[in-house]
Every structure is written in structure tokens, then in C-alpha cells.
Amino acid sequence: MTLVSAASVNELFGQAVDMPLDSVKELLCKKWVFEYAVLGGQKIGAIPGAETMNFEFKKDGTVLVTSTGLEKPLPGTWVYDAAKKLVRVKTDKQNRTTITSLKHDEMVLQIDTKDVTPSDPTPATFVYKVSP
């Protein structure tokens, strides 16, 4: 299975996180729910019964990750890297999640899965929408 590359995602969604920190906080700091993944260039929605991760970002640089597979929310941190135009998310001492696009109603993130799928080290791409 081939996943969309980081360059392709930015072309697909047409945006990097290129704004002042205050704007990042304003757009990012809310609850986000999984909408779909992009795998092999195809849009794949949530599969009934499958675990999905949701995020709640706070202005103090913390994040809570919830999932149907977790008993309680997983705490983490986030940091904006203005030079690289992205937001890095760290949970459970792992720094595998990167937000590559951020809009008022959509967040695109990539999860580095090379430890899980060494034969295909392309990051997995996920799209989130603001929680209703």
C-alpha cells in the first residue's frame, strides 16, 4: 500500500502552517475529530468499529488525545515550528505526529509509521474537522 508523500499532501491541501504563533493558537486550540485518511491517493473515511484518534489542543501547548481504544485521554504537547511551517505533536514520549496544514475548519496531520511499516516509511495522512 502506498501513502501520499508530504509534498503531495501540501499540494493536495494547498497550505503549510505559515502564520504567527497567535494565529496558530487561535486556529488549532479546539477539539478536532477524525474525518478521513488519504491512502494510496484515495480518500478513506472512518471504518465502523475501527479506532480513531481525536485531539483537543490547548493554548498552553498541551494536547489530549482520545480514542475508542484508550481508557483515558493520552496527554501530550505541541510546538509550532515557524521555520519548517508545521506543528509537531508529542505524545507518550513519541514525536511522530506533524500537522502540515491548518485552516479554520480543517487540520491535516501526518503520523510517521516507519517503525510500524518499515517496508513503506511514507507517513500516514489524516484529515480532521472541528468537533461540532
Helices and strands as residue ranges (DSSP letters): H 6-13, H 21-28, E 31-39, E 42-45, E 53-57, E 62-67, E 74-81, E 86-91, E 94-102, E 106-111, E 124-130
